[in-house]
Amino acid sequence: MNNSKPNKLMSIYNKISKLPFGNKIFSMIIANKAPYFGTISPKITQLRTNYCACFIKKKNAVHNHIKTVHVIAICNGLEMAMGVMAESSIPKHLRWIPKGMSLNYTAKAGTDILCTAEVKPEQWKTGDMTVPVIAYDTNGVTVVEGEIKLWISNKK
């Protein structure tokens, strides 16, 4: 993929993220486009071609019965990280749609959580594409890991 000219979403991020509270504003724009993401009050903390990190604050609204971050909130954060990464990175002649998610819960999520999605540039081709996703606690411990499968096709 030629990265000399960023796509629309990456251009918006590059402009807004330079502003005070820019990452928060950008995250609110994304959550407005896909309102369910707003349920976790996400914050995109890093976005570059083929990589995105999404922060989830540990607070009551995302707790489970044992006061750790509920895994569904983490799934939501991982899907947001993947979606923003995909939308800002996909070559202009392609489009994507999610097909499934497979995750393993590897540790209790007792702190704020950082959800990440990253692919290699050569993965952007038609057919099934697997996006590795990982959620970390503030100590760098992996709390959820897995993959989100996308269907990549040519734009009509």
N, C-alpha and C positions, 0 to 999 in steps of 0.2 A: 504494500500500500504506500502511495506517495503521501508523505506527511507534510509537504511543503505548504499546503493550504488546508487549515483545519475545517472540519464540517461545521454546520450551524451550531450544534450544541456545544462543541468544544470552543468555538469562537465566543459564545455567550459566557461560558465558564471563564475563559481567559480574561474577558473584560470585567465581569462582576467580581471575580475572586480577588482582584486588586483593591477593591473598595473596602472601607471599614465594614466589618460583619459580612463581607462578600460571600464567604462560603455558606453562611447561614441563609442569606438572601437567595443564593443559587439553589440551596436545598429546599427552600420554601417554594420556589418556582417548580421544581420537580414534583414535590408533594402536591402541588396544586393541579398539575397535569395528571397525576396518578394518585388520587386522594387517599387511598388506603395506606400509602407510605407515611402519611402524616400521623398515623396512629402511634408511631414510635418516635416522633420528633427527631428525625434523622438529620445528620449534618455530613455532607460530603467534605471530607478533610483533604483529600488529594485526588486529582484527576489528571491523567495523562493518557496518551494513546495506548490502548490495550491494558489499562490498569485503573481501578477506582477503589477508594477506601471510604467507608461510610461509618460514622460514629453514632453509637446509641448510648445515651446516658442511662445509668441504672437508677430508676426511680419507680415509685409505686405503680404507675400506669403500665409498666412492662414486667412487673413481678409475677411470679407464679406463687403457689401456696407455701413454698419454703423461702420466699424472699430473694430468690435469684432471678436473673433475667430469663423470662419465659422463652423457650426454644422457638416458639412461633414468632415472637418479636425478632429473634435473631434471624430466622428464615426470611422475614420481611426485609431486614437490613441487608442480608446477602443478596436477595433478589433485587433490591434497589441498587446495590453496588454493581451487580452484573448488568442490569438494564442501562444504567448511566454509562458504564464502560462500553457496552455494546453500541449504544446509540451514538456515542461520541467517537467511536473508533471504526465502525464498519465502513468498508469501501462504498463509495457513492452508488455503484451499480448493484449492490446487494441489499437485502432486507432480512430481518430476523424475527423469529417468534419463539417463545419458550415452549418446550415439549415436556419437560419433567425436571424433577429435582431429587437427588439422592444424597442424604446427609447422615453423618454419624455424630452422635453427641459424645464428646470425648472427656469433658470435665464440667464441673458446676460453673455457671456463669455468675459469679458473685461480685463482679465489678462492672464498670462501664465496659462496653464491647466495641471493638473495631472490626467491621466486616469488610473483607477484601475479595475482589475478583480480578483475575489476570489471565490473559491469553498471549500466545505468540502471534506475531503478524501473519505468519504462514497459515494459521488456522482459518483465516477468512476465505473460505471457498464454499461453493454450494454443497448442500447435504447436511448431515448431522454434525454438530460442533459441540464439544464438551468444554465447559468453562469451569475450571477449578475455583472453588470458593472456600475461604477460611475465615473463621471468626476467632479473635483473640481477646483475652482479658487484658487488664492494664499491666499484668506481670509478664505478658508475652506468651501465656499458656494458650494453646489451641483448645477452644471449648466446643466448636463445631467445625467439621470439615466435610467436604463432599464436592458435588458437581451439579451444575445446572446444564441440561441438554437443550440446545437450540436447534431449530431448523433454519438453515440459511438458504435463501433462494435469490434468483435474479429478479430485479425489479421489472415490472411489465412496462 
